[in-house]
Amino acid sequence: MGLEPVLAQELEQIGATGIEILNRAVKVDYDKKLLYKANLALRTALRILVPITTFTAQTDDQLYKGAMQVNWTEFFELNKTFSVKADIKTTYFKHSNFVSIRVKDAIVDRFRDEIKLRPNVDPKEPQIQFYVLMGQDKVTIYMDSSGESLHKRGYKVRHTKAPVSEVLAAGMILLTGWDGSQTLVDGMCGSGTILCEAGMIALNKAPNLKRRNFCFKNWKDFEPKLLKEVTDELKTAEKEESDGWIYGYDISGNAIISASENITGLELDDSVKLKKIDFISTHAPKDHAIVILNPPYGARLQVDEIENLYREIGNTLKHKYKTCSAWIISSNAEAMKHVGLKTNKKLHLMNGELECAYNRYDILED
C-alpha cells in the first residue's frame, strides 16, 4: 500500500509498456524478457504474476469447470511439483483454502485427461506456483513467476528483531526522491536493511541478482540464454562508486555488527559508514542530507517513554539537522504528535500488518 506509483516508475525505467496503476498492484503488457528483468531488478514488487485465464464462478461446479478449461500441460511438466494459493473477496465462497483446493483438483484432473498421469502437489516449496484472485464472481488464475516473495533478496547474513522488509525499505528510500547523489542517514539502522537497499540504489545494483530460486525457471518456455542476457545487461549497468555517502547509526552494538556483515556481503563497504551511537547524540554529517528513521513503535515501552523518545528525535532534528529533510515511519500516531515539527508530507504505508504514517519534515535554518 502506498508504493504503487513508485513501482510504476520502476517498471517504466526497465522498459515496461501499457502501465496501469491498480490497488496494491501495477499492470503492464507481457514480455518474457521484461518478466525476467522485473524479477531481478524491481525493488518495490513482492511478486510478478502472469494471468492464464479469467472466468466467472458463483458455485463450486463453475469454479472447477472454469479451471478445467485450461490445458495445464502446456505450462509445466509432469515432473514439476506445484501449489495453488488464493486470495478471495467474494460472498460466493467462504474460504480461500476451498478455492485453492478446487483449482488444484481441476489442474490434476486435466493432467489425467491429457496424459493419464498427475503432477504432485508441494505446498511448502513448489516448483510451479499458481495464484487465484477472486473478486465477487470474477476469477483470474495467474502463474506466479517469482515463487517466494521478492523481498527475500538472498543477501541477508544476519537479522535483528523486527527488521523492516527489503521491499518497504527500498520504497521508503525512493519515496524521498534520493537517487544516490546526496547524503543519506539512517539514524536507527538495525541490521541495515535500509542501508543495503540504499547502497544498491546508489550503485544501480539489481536487488535480486544474488537470489537463485524463481518459479519461472521451472516453466516449459523458460529460456536460460535470455535470462543470462538480462543478467549481463543488469551487471553492466552497475556503477563502480556512489556519488553520495550513506551513514548508518544505531545504539546497539549487535545491530551494527549485523549491519556491517550484510553490507560487506553486498560489497557496499566503500559506500556506507557505520557508527555505534544513539541518534540523539549525532549531528548532520553534511548539509541537505536526507534522514530516514524507523524508531520503535512502542510495543515494549511505557507511554511516557515512547512519547519522550519521539520528542527527543524531533529536538535532535530541529537543532542538529538544519537544512535536512527527515522522514519518519511509525504506526504510533499518538507518539508521532510528539515529534513537534511541521509535517511537510504525510504518506501511508504498511509495515507488515501495521498501517503506518510516513511523514516528511523539512528542517529549516532559524
Backbone torsions as a table, in degrees:
resi	resn	phi	psi	omega
1	MET	NA	129.2	177.1
2	GLY	92.8	-12.8	-177.8
3	LEU	-102.7	3.4	-177.3
4	GLU	-56.7	-46.3	179.3
5	PRO	-64.1	-33.9	178.1
6	VAL	-66.2	-44.6	178.6
7	LEU	-62.9	-40.8	178.1
8	ALA	-60.5	-41.0	178.4
9	GLN	-65.4	-41.2	176.7
10	GLU	-59.8	-44.7	-179.3
11	LEU	-62.7	-40.2	176.9
12	GLU	-61.1	-40.1	-177.7
13	GLN	-67.1	-26.6	179.7
14	ILE	-98.3	10.1	170.8
15	GLY	99.2	13.0	179.7
16	ALA	-70.0	150.4	175.8
17	THR	-126.8	165.4	-179.5
18	GLY	64.7	36.9	-174.2
19	ILE	-72.9	128.9	179.2
20	GLU	-137.7	120.3	-179.4
21	ILE	-81.0	126.9	178.1
22	LEU	-115.4	-170.8	176.9
23	ASN	-81.1	110.1	-178.6
24	ARG	60.7	27.6	178.7
25	ALA	-160.0	161.9	173.8
26	VAL	-133.8	129.6	-178.2
27	LYS	-101.0	136.7	177.6
28	VAL	-139.8	165.9	176.2
29	ASP	-70.0	144.4	-176.5
30	TYR	-79.3	138.5	173.6
31	ASP	-156.7	129.5	-172.9
32	LYS	-62.6	-41.7	178.6
33	LYS	-62.8	-41.0	177.4
34	LEU	-63.5	-38.0	179.1
35	LEU	-58.2	-47.7	179.1
36	TYR	-64.8	-44.7	-177.8
37	LYS	-64.8	-38.1	179.6
38	ALA	-62.9	-42.5	179.1
39	ASN	-64.6	-35.4	-178.0
40	LEU	-83.6	-35.3	-165.6
41	ALA	-108.1	-23.3	-176.9
42	LEU	-71.1	135.6	-178.1
43	ARG	-96.3	-24.4	-172.4
44	THR	-116.6	19.7	176.0
45	ALA	-105.3	142.4	176.7
46	LEU	-91.2	-36.0	177.3
47	ARG	-160.9	153.5	-179.2
48	ILE	-111.0	116.5	-175.6
49	LEU	-111.2	140.3	177.3
50	VAL	-116.6	119.5	-178.9
51	PRO	-68.9	134.7	179.5
52	ILE	-103.6	-43.9	-178.3
53	THR	-155.6	151.4	175.7
54	THR	-133.3	133.8	178.7
55	PHE	-155.1	173.9	178.0
56	THR	-106.7	145.8	179.4
57	ALA	-153.5	128.5	175.3
58	GLN	-116.8	-9.7	-178.4
59	THR	-132.1	165.1	176.1
60	ASP	-56.2	-44.9	-177.6
61	ASP	-64.4	-41.8	179.3
62	GLN	-66.8	-37.2	177.8
63	LEU	-63.4	-48.1	-179.5
64	TYR	-62.7	-46.9	-178.3
65	LYS	-65.3	-37.8	178.1
66	GLY	-61.8	-43.1	179.1
67	ALA	-71.2	-29.8	-179.8
68	MET	-70.5	-17.0	-178.8
69	GLN	-69.9	-18.4	-178.0
70	VAL	-86.6	134.8	173.5
71	ASN	-85.0	88.8	-172.5
72	TRP	-65.4	-21.8	179.4
73	THR	-66.8	-14.7	176.8
74	GLU	-74.4	-19.4	-171.7
75	PHE	-102.2	-30.7	178.8
76	PHE	-152.0	158.2	-176.1
77	GLU	-81.6	157.3	-180.0
78	LEU	-59.3	-32.9	-175.1
79	ASN	-81.4	2.6	177.5
80	LYS	-94.9	134.2	174.8
81	THR	-78.8	154.9	-178.8
82	PHE	-143.4	166.5	173.5
83	SER	-147.5	163.8	178.9
84	VAL	-130.6	128.2	173.8
85	LYS	-116.5	150.8	-178.0
86	ALA	-135.3	146.2	173.6
87	ASP	-129.6	112.1	-173.4
88	ILE	-120.2	140.9	171.6
89	LYS	-133.6	83.5	-171.6
90	THR	-153.8	155.6	174.9
91	THR	-95.8	-5.7	-176.9
92	TYR	-83.3	-25.2	178.4
93	PHE	-131.7	141.6	-175.1
94	LYS	-90.4	-31.4	-171.9
95	HIS	-128.6	132.4	178.5
96	SER	-64.8	-32.4	-179.6
97	ASN	-62.8	-37.0	178.1
98	PHE	-64.0	-43.3	178.1
99	VAL	-60.8	-43.9	178.7
100	SER	-58.9	-44.3	-177.2
101	ILE	-65.1	-42.0	-178.5
102	ARG	-67.7	-37.1	176.3
103	VAL	-68.5	-40.1	176.5
104	LYS	-59.3	-44.0	178.5
105	ASP	-59.0	-42.1	-179.2
106	ALA	-64.1	-41.3	179.9
107	ILE	-63.3	-46.6	180.0
108	VAL	-62.1	-45.2	-178.3
109	ASP	-66.4	-35.4	178.2
110	ARG	-66.3	-38.4	175.5
111	PHE	-61.3	-45.0	179.7
112	ARG	-60.1	-41.1	179.4
113	ASP	-63.9	-37.9	-174.2
114	GLU	-82.1	-44.5	-172.2
115	ILE	-130.1	8.0	175.8
116	LYS	68.5	8.8	177.9
117	LEU	-132.5	163.0	-178.2
118	ARG	-125.9	145.0	176.2
119	PRO	-77.8	160.8	-179.7
120	ASN	-92.2	145.8	178.0
121	VAL	-94.4	135.4	174.9
122	ASP	-134.6	99.8	-176.2
123	PRO	-71.8	-15.6	-175.2
124	LYS	-94.1	-51.8	-177.9
125	GLU	-132.9	64.8	-178.2
126	PRO	-71.9	148.5	175.0
127	GLN	-82.5	-27.5	176.7
128	ILE	-123.4	132.2	-178.4
129	GLN	-129.1	130.7	176.4
130	PHE	-110.6	148.7	-177.8
131	TYR	-129.6	123.6	-178.7
132	VAL	-106.3	122.2	176.4
133	LEU	-112.4	125.4	-177.3
134	MET	-130.5	123.2	174.8
135	GLY	-121.7	112.1	-169.8
136	GLN	52.6	-116.8	-177.1
137	ASP	-101.2	6.0	179.2
138	LYS	-91.3	122.8	-179.1
139	VAL	-116.0	127.9	172.8
140	THR	-123.7	128.8	177.0
141	ILE	-107.1	127.4	-178.1
142	TYR	-114.4	152.5	163.1
143	MET	-92.3	127.7	179.1
144	ASP	-88.4	109.4	-175.9
145	SER	-77.0	-17.6	-174.1
146	SER	-88.9	-44.9	-172.9
147	GLY	86.1	-113.7	175.7
148	GLU	-63.2	151.4	178.9
149	SER	-52.0	140.1	-177.1
150	LEU	-70.1	-6.1	174.8
151	HIS	-72.0	-15.5	178.0
152	LYS	-84.6	81.9	-172.3
153	ARG	-70.4	-30.0	-177.5
154	GLY	95.0	6.2	-179.3
155	TYR	-102.4	-10.9	-175.4
156	LYS	-72.5	120.9	175.6
157	VAL	-94.2	-40.6	-178.6
158	ARG	-135.4	153.0	179.9
159	HIS	-125.1	159.0	166.5
160	THR	-116.4	176.9	179.8
161	LYS	-65.3	139.9	175.5
162	ALA	49.4	54.7	177.9
163	PRO	-70.1	148.4	175.9
164	VAL	-73.2	143.7	179.2
165	SER	-62.6	145.1	178.5
166	GLU	-59.3	-40.2	179.6
167	VAL	-66.0	-43.5	177.7
168	LEU	-64.7	-42.4	180.0
169	ALA	-59.1	-46.4	178.9
170	ALA	-62.7	-42.2	178.8
171	GLY	-62.2	-42.1	178.7
172	MET	-60.4	-41.3	179.7
173	ILE	-66.0	-48.4	-176.8
174	LEU	-65.5	-32.3	177.2
175	LEU	-64.8	-25.6	178.5
176	THR	-75.9	-15.8	-175.5
177	GLY	87.8	2.4	-179.0
178	TRP	-68.0	133.7	-176.9
179	ASP	-127.0	10.5	179.3
180	GLY	97.9	-9.1	-178.3
181	SER	-90.2	-12.5	-179.4
182	GLN	-109.8	175.6	174.0
183	THR	-82.5	135.4	177.8
184	LEU	-122.7	136.2	179.0
185	VAL	-123.1	124.9	168.2
186	ASP	-107.0	105.1	-171.3
187	GLY	-78.9	-13.1	178.3
188	MET	-140.7	73.5	-160.5
189	CYS	-80.2	-16.6	-178.9
190	GLY	55.0	-132.8	-177.8
191	SER	-82.0	5.3	169.8
192	GLY	90.2	21.9	-178.0
193	THR	-60.8	-47.1	179.4
194	ILE	-63.0	-39.3	179.4
195	LEU	-64.4	-43.0	179.6
196	CYS	-63.8	-45.9	-179.9
197	GLU	-65.1	-38.4	178.1
198	ALA	-65.1	-41.7	179.4
199	GLY	-61.9	-39.9	178.5
200	MET	-69.1	-35.8	175.5
201	ILE	-63.7	-45.3	-177.4
202	ALA	-62.1	-35.8	-177.8
203	LEU	-98.7	6.0	-179.5
204	ASN	56.3	39.1	177.3
205	LYS	-86.5	127.6	174.8
206	ALA	-64.4	132.4	-170.3
207	PRO	-70.7	-22.7	-173.4
208	ASN	-112.0	23.8	178.3
209	LEU	-69.4	-24.9	179.3
210	LYS	-83.5	-13.6	-178.9
211	ARG	-80.4	137.0	-175.2
212	ARG	-104.0	-28.8	-171.9
213	ASN	-101.1	117.1	172.3
214	PHE	-134.1	137.8	-179.3
215	CYS	-62.7	-30.6	-176.8
216	PHE	-61.7	-20.1	177.8
217	LYS	-67.6	-17.4	-178.9
218	ASN	-101.2	2.4	179.0
219	TRP	-75.3	154.8	179.8
220	LYS	-61.6	-33.5	-175.5
221	ASP	-97.1	18.1	-179.5
222	PHE	-63.2	135.5	-180.0
223	GLU	-118.8	97.3	-179.6
224	PRO	-56.8	-37.6	-179.4
225	LYS	-64.7	-37.9	178.9
226	LEU	-67.9	-39.7	177.4
227	LEU	-62.9	-41.4	178.1
228	LYS	-63.7	-40.2	178.1
229	GLU	-60.1	-45.1	178.8
230	VAL	-64.3	-44.3	179.7
231	THR	-60.9	-45.1	-180.0
232	ASP	-63.2	-40.2	178.3
233	GLU	-61.4	-43.3	-178.8
234	LEU	-66.6	-39.5	179.2
235	LYS	-67.8	-37.0	179.3
236	THR	-64.5	-30.5	-177.1
237	ALA	-79.8	-5.6	-178.8
238	GLU	-68.4	149.2	176.2
239	LYS	-95.9	152.5	-178.5
240	GLU	-80.8	-30.7	179.9
241	GLU	-147.9	156.0	-178.8
242	SER	-83.9	148.0	177.4
243	ASP	-79.6	-30.1	-178.2
244	GLY	-121.4	161.4	-178.9
245	TRP	-89.0	151.2	175.4
246	ILE	-121.1	126.6	-178.3
247	TYR	-116.1	135.2	176.3
248	GLY	-124.3	127.0	178.8
249	TYR	-121.0	147.5	170.8
250	ASP	-159.2	146.7	-179.8
251	ILE	-76.8	-17.3	-177.1
252	SER	-94.9	126.4	176.8
253	GLY	-66.0	-37.4	178.1
254	ASN	-63.2	-38.3	178.0
255	ALA	-63.0	-43.0	-179.6
256	ILE	-64.8	-38.4	177.0
257	ILE	-63.5	-44.9	178.8
258	SER	-61.6	-47.2	179.7
259	ALA	-60.0	-41.6	-178.6
260	SER	-62.0	-42.9	-179.4
261	GLU	-67.4	-39.4	179.0
262	ASN	-67.1	-39.6	179.5
263	ILE	-66.7	-41.6	178.4
264	THR	-63.4	-39.4	179.3
265	GLY	-60.8	-27.0	178.7
266	LEU	-96.7	3.0	-179.3
267	GLU	59.0	46.1	-179.0
268	LEU	-110.6	12.8	-175.2
269	ASP	-60.1	-30.1	-178.7
270	ASP	-78.0	-10.1	-177.6
271	SER	-107.3	-22.9	-172.2
272	VAL	-117.2	131.3	174.8
273	LYS	-110.0	128.6	-179.0
274	LEU	-112.3	148.6	176.5
275	LYS	-151.5	133.4	174.4
276	LYS	-80.6	105.4	-177.6
277	ILE	-163.8	147.8	173.6
278	ASP	-72.1	131.2	-178.7
279	PHE	-54.3	-33.4	-178.9
280	ILE	-60.1	-24.5	-178.0
281	SER	-94.3	3.6	-175.5
282	THR	-95.0	167.0	171.7
283	HIS	-127.8	159.4	177.2
284	ALA	-61.2	126.7	179.4
285	PRO	-67.7	-27.8	178.8
286	LYS	-152.8	160.1	175.1
287	ASP	-66.3	154.3	174.1
288	HIS	61.7	27.6	176.6
289	ALA	-75.2	155.7	171.9
290	ILE	-103.5	127.3	-177.8
291	VAL	-111.1	131.9	174.5
292	ILE	-120.1	130.2	-179.3
293	LEU	-128.9	131.3	173.7
294	ASN	-121.5	77.1	-175.5
295	PRO	-75.4	168.7	173.7
296	PRO	-57.2	145.2	-179.1
297	TYR	-91.6	-8.7	173.8
298	GLY	108.5	7.1	-176.4
299	ALA	-63.5	-32.9	-177.3
300	ARG	-115.6	18.9	-179.5
301	LEU	-122.6	152.1	173.1
302	GLN	-70.0	158.3	-177.2
303	VAL	-57.8	-44.9	-178.2
304	ASP	-68.2	-31.6	178.6
305	GLU	-67.6	-45.5	-177.7
306	ILE	-70.0	-38.0	177.9
307	GLU	-65.5	-38.6	178.8
308	ASN	-67.9	-37.7	177.7
309	LEU	-60.7	-46.9	-178.9
310	TYR	-67.5	-33.1	176.7
311	ARG	-64.9	-42.2	179.4
312	GLU	-67.1	-36.2	175.7
313	ILE	-60.0	-46.5	179.3
314	GLY	-61.0	-42.8	180.0
315	ASN	-65.8	-39.4	178.7
316	THR	-62.7	-44.9	178.4
317	LEU	-63.4	-43.1	-175.7
318	LYS	-64.3	-40.6	-172.8
319	HIS	-99.5	-23.3	-173.8
320	LYS	-117.2	-6.5	-178.3
321	TYR	-127.9	42.7	179.0
322	LYS	-63.9	143.6	-177.5
323	THR	72.9	7.1	179.0
324	CYS	-99.7	163.6	171.4
325	SER	-111.8	128.4	-178.6
326	ALA	-115.7	140.4	176.9
327	TRP	-123.3	126.6	-179.3
328	ILE	-122.7	131.7	175.5
329	ILE	-110.4	136.4	178.2
330	SER	-165.3	148.3	174.3
331	SER	-93.3	-4.5	-177.7
332	ASN	-94.4	91.8	-175.9
333	ALA	-63.2	-36.3	-178.6
334	GLU	-67.7	-43.4	179.3
335	ALA	-64.0	-36.3	-178.8
336	MET	-61.6	-28.1	179.0
337	LYS	-64.0	-24.2	-175.7
338	HIS	-86.4	-0.9	173.4
339	VAL	-61.9	-35.3	172.1
340	GLY	74.1	19.3	178.4
341	LEU	-117.6	155.9	177.5
342	LYS	-68.4	127.9	178.0
343	THR	-82.8	117.7	-179.6
344	ASN	-88.6	-21.9	177.6
345	LYS	-156.6	142.0	-179.9
346	LYS	-133.5	118.6	179.3
347	LEU	-116.7	166.3	178.2
348	HIS	-123.5	126.9	-179.4
349	LEU	-132.6	164.0	174.7
350	MET	-107.5	126.0	171.2
351	ASN	-108.0	95.7	-170.7
352	GLY	66.3	-122.5	178.6
353	GLU	-93.0	-1.1	-175.0
354	LEU	-94.0	125.5	173.6
355	GLU	-81.6	125.8	-172.6
356	CYS	-122.3	152.2	166.7
357	ALA	-89.3	140.7	174.8
358	TYR	-124.1	100.0	-168.9
359	ASN	-105.1	141.5	175.4
360	ARG	-106.6	136.7	177.7
361	TYR	-128.3	120.4	176.0
362	ASP	-93.3	116.1	-176.1
363	ILE	-88.8	119.2	-175.8
364	LEU	-101.3	158.7	172.6
365	GLU	-66.2	150.4	175.8
366	ASP	-64.2	NA	NA
